[in-house]
Amino acid sequence: MKLVFDADLRRYNSFAVAARAACLAEIGDVRELERAVSLAESRNMPLLPLGEGSNVLFVGDFPGMALLMRNRGIEFDQDRCEVRVAAGENWHELVRACLAKGLHGIENLALIPGSAGAAPVQNIGAYGVELERFFLELECFDCASGTLRTWSRAQCGFAYRASALQQVRQQPRIVCSMRLRLEREAAPVLHYPALAEEFDGSTEVTPQQLFDAVCRIRRSKLPDPALLGNAGSFFKNPVLSLAAFDELRQRFASPPGFPVEGGVKLPAGWLLDQCGFRGHVHGGAAVHDRHAVVLVNKNRASGRELLDLARKMQARTLAEFGIALEPEVRIIGAEQP
Ligand SMILES: Cc1cc2nc3c(=O)[nH]c(=O)nc-3n(C[C@H](O)[C@H](O)[C@H](O)COP(=O)(O)OP(=O)(O)OC[C@H]3O[C@@H](n4cnc5c(N)ncnc54)[C@H](O)[C@@H]3O)c2cc1C
C-alpha cells in the first residue's frame, strides 16, 4: 500500500482544483484496504473513497484519508455472459473489453470517464442506458464493521444517477468489485435522439458501430477534462409533474422533455440556457460555451469559485422557473448545495 501524507489532490480530480488530503492511500487489494481503514480509524480520520475523481468537486482540503481504489482484474464467464470487474479498472476499458469478448449492452456507456467501482455509486447512464440494467451484484467493504459484504441490486437501491451507496457516512462502504450480466445477442438501444440521427433511423447497427458512434458523439460534444477541467454535467435533469410541464409549455413554444415515471424529464442544460448561463464567467470558473450544464475550470478556479457559480445557477433557476436543480457532482468539503 502506498501512503502519502499531506497529499496534493489536483491530479486526482477532473476539475483539477487545488486541494490536499491529510493522507492518500493507494489501494491494490482488499487486504490493503483493511489495513488503510484501521490505520485511519486509529488516527480518527474520516474516509473518502476515490476512483478517478471525475465526479467530485473539492471545496477546500480533506482532513482525512482518501482511499484511491487501484485494485485490478476483469474476469469473464462466457457461458453465463457475465463479467466480474475490480473497482480500480477504468470503466471505458471494461466496455471495450466486453465488446471484444462478444458481450453486449453497455456500448451506450462507452467513454464515460472514471473507474468501474464508482459506476454503481451514481448508476451511470448515457444515451438511453443505465448501468442498473446489467447489474447483478457488488462486493463492498463496510468500514463500520470491517467486513466484506455482497450487495444485490435491490440493496443498491438504484435510481436516476443515484444509489444507496451515496449515503454520506463517517465510515463509508467501499465498492471492491462488481458483477454484470451482459447479452450475447446484441439488442442496440438507439432511441436516443443523437443516436437516431447518427444512424438515420436505421436499426441495422452492429455493437461495434454503436460503440464507435457513441465515442464519436461524445468526443465532438464534451470538453476533454485533460484539456479543460470539468466533471461532465454538473446538475441532474429535473423531473417535472405533468401540470408543471404544461405550465412551462404556456411560456415556451416547445420545451424539450422526455416522459418518465412520475412526469417529464427536462434537460437541465435547456433551463440554464434560458437563464443565459452559457459562457458565463465567475472568477476562474465558467459555464462551458456550448453546454450550459457543464461547469469548467477556465483559469485556475478554486473549488469555492466553482461551487459559488453552481449556487448562483441554482438560485436563478429557482427564481425563474420554481425548479430546484440538484447537483450530480459530489461536493467534498461543503454542504451538497
Ligand atoms: C467529461 C465527463 C463526462 C461525463 N459523462 C457522464 C455520463 O455521460 N454519464 C454519467 O453517469 N456520468 C458522467 N460523468 C461523471 C463520471 O464520469 C461518473 O460519475 C463516474 O462514474 C465517476 O467515476 P470516478 O471513478 O471518477 O469517481 P470519483 O469521481 O472518484 O467518485 C465519485 C463518487 O463515488 C465515490 N466512489 C468512488 N469510487 C468508489 C468506490 N470504489 N466505492 C465507493 N464509493 C466510491 C466517491 O466517494 C464519490 O462520491 C462524466 C464526467 C466527465 C468528466
PDBQT file of the ligand as one rigid body, heavy atoms in Angstrom, charges set to zero:
ROOT
HETATM    1  C1  LIG A 401     -16.396  14.761 -19.391  1.00  0.00    +0.000 C 
HETATM    2  C2  LIG A 401     -17.269  13.958 -18.443  1.00  0.00    +0.000 A 
HETATM    3  C3  LIG A 401     -18.405  13.335 -18.926  1.00  0.00    +0.000 A 
HETATM    4  C4  LIG A 401     -19.216  12.569 -18.085  1.00  0.00    +0.000 A 
HETATM    5  N1  LIG A 401     -20.316  11.956 -18.609  1.00  0.00    +0.000 NA
HETATM    6  C5  LIG A 401     -21.093  11.179 -17.823  1.00  0.00    +0.000 A 
HETATM    7  C6  LIG A 401     -22.224  10.481 -18.366  1.00  0.00    +0.000 A 
HETATM    8  O1  LIG A 401     -22.495  10.535 -19.569  1.00  0.00    +0.000 OA
HETATM    9  N2  LIG A 401     -22.980   9.732 -17.525  1.00  0.00    +0.000 N 
HETATM   10  C7  LIG A 401     -22.688   9.606 -16.196  1.00  0.00    +0.000 A 
HETATM   11  O2  LIG A 401     -23.418   8.903 -15.490  1.00  0.00    +0.000 OA
HETATM   12  N3  LIG A 401     -21.621  10.261 -15.658  1.00  0.00    +0.000 NA
HETATM   13  C8  LIG A 401     -20.826  11.025 -16.426  1.00  0.00    +0.000 A 
HETATM   14  N4  LIG A 401     -19.753  11.688 -15.885  1.00  0.00    +0.000 N 
HETATM   15  C9  LIG A 401     -19.470  11.563 -14.438  1.00  0.00    +0.000 C 
HETATM   16  C10 LIG A 401     -18.420  10.466 -14.091  1.00  0.00    +0.000 C 
HETATM   17  O3  LIG A 401     -17.793  10.003 -15.244  1.00  0.00    +0.000 OA
HETATM   18  C11 LIG A 401     -19.098   9.278 -13.381  1.00  0.00    +0.000 C 
HETATM   19  O4  LIG A 401     -19.789   9.708 -12.237  1.00  0.00    +0.000 OA
HETATM   20  C12 LIG A 401     -18.078   8.211 -12.954  1.00  0.00    +0.000 C 
HETATM   21  O5  LIG A 401     -18.737   7.054 -12.534  1.00  0.00    +0.000 OA
HETATM   22  C13 LIG A 401     -17.133   8.717 -11.865  1.00  0.00    +0.000 C 
HETATM   23  O6  LIG A 401     -16.111   7.754 -11.699  1.00  0.00    +0.000 OA
HETATM   24  P1  LIG A 401     -14.817   8.126 -10.854  1.00  0.00    +0.000 P 
HETATM   25  O7  LIG A 401     -14.021   6.877 -10.671  1.00  0.00    +0.000 OA
HETATM   26  O8  LIG A 401     -14.117   9.263 -11.479  1.00  0.00    +0.000 OA
HETATM   27  O9  LIG A 401     -15.481   8.535  -9.464  1.00  0.00    +0.000 OA
HETATM   28  P2  LIG A 401     -14.990   9.630  -8.421  1.00  0.00    +0.000 P 
HETATM   29  O10 LIG A 401     -15.218  10.986  -9.015  1.00  0.00    +0.000 OA
HETATM   30  O11 LIG A 401     -13.638   9.312  -7.940  1.00  0.00    +0.000 OA
HETATM   31  O12 LIG A 401     -16.041   9.415  -7.256  1.00  0.00    +0.000 OA
HETATM   32  C14 LIG A 401     -17.401   9.734  -7.443  1.00  0.00    +0.000 C 
HETATM   33  C15 LIG A 401     -18.190   9.363  -6.168  1.00  0.00    +0.000 C 
HETATM   34  O13 LIG A 401     -18.150   7.953  -5.991  1.00  0.00    +0.000 OA
HETATM   35  C16 LIG A 401     -17.490   7.609  -4.760  1.00  0.00    +0.000 C 
HETATM   36  N5  LIG A 401     -16.646   6.442  -5.069  1.00  0.00    +0.000 N 
HETATM   37  C17 LIG A 401     -15.651   6.361  -5.997  1.00  0.00    +0.000 A 
HETATM   38  N6  LIG A 401     -15.137   5.117  -6.019  1.00  0.00    +0.000 NA
HETATM   39  C18 LIG A 401     -15.810   4.405  -5.080  1.00  0.00    +0.000 A 
HETATM   40  C19 LIG A 401     -15.735   3.064  -4.614  1.00  0.00    +0.000 A 
HETATM   41  N7  LIG A 401     -14.879   2.171  -5.109  1.00  0.00    +0.000 N 
HETATM   42  N8  LIG A 401     -16.591   2.685  -3.629  1.00  0.00    +0.000 NA
HETATM   43  C20 LIG A 401     -17.489   3.541  -3.088  1.00  0.00    +0.000 A 
HETATM   44  N9  LIG A 401     -17.603   4.830  -3.494  1.00  0.00    +0.000 NA
HETATM   45  C21 LIG A 401     -16.780   5.245  -4.473  1.00  0.00    +0.000 A 
HETATM   46  C22 LIG A 401     -16.699   8.829  -4.358  1.00  0.00    +0.000 C 
HETATM   47  O14 LIG A 401     -16.542   8.909  -2.947  1.00  0.00    +0.000 OA
HETATM   48  C23 LIG A 401     -17.578   9.954  -4.902  1.00  0.00    +0.000 C 
HETATM   49  O15 LIG A 401     -18.635  10.219  -4.002  1.00  0.00    +0.000 OA
HETATM   50  C24 LIG A 401     -18.906  12.448 -16.705  1.00  0.00    +0.000 A 
HETATM   51  C25 LIG A 401     -17.740  13.073 -16.221  1.00  0.00    +0.000 A 
HETATM   52  C26 LIG A 401     -16.925  13.806 -17.080  1.00  0.00    +0.000 A 
HETATM   53  C27 LIG A 401     -15.674  14.447 -16.545  1.00  0.00    +0.000 C 
ENDROOT
TORSDOF 0
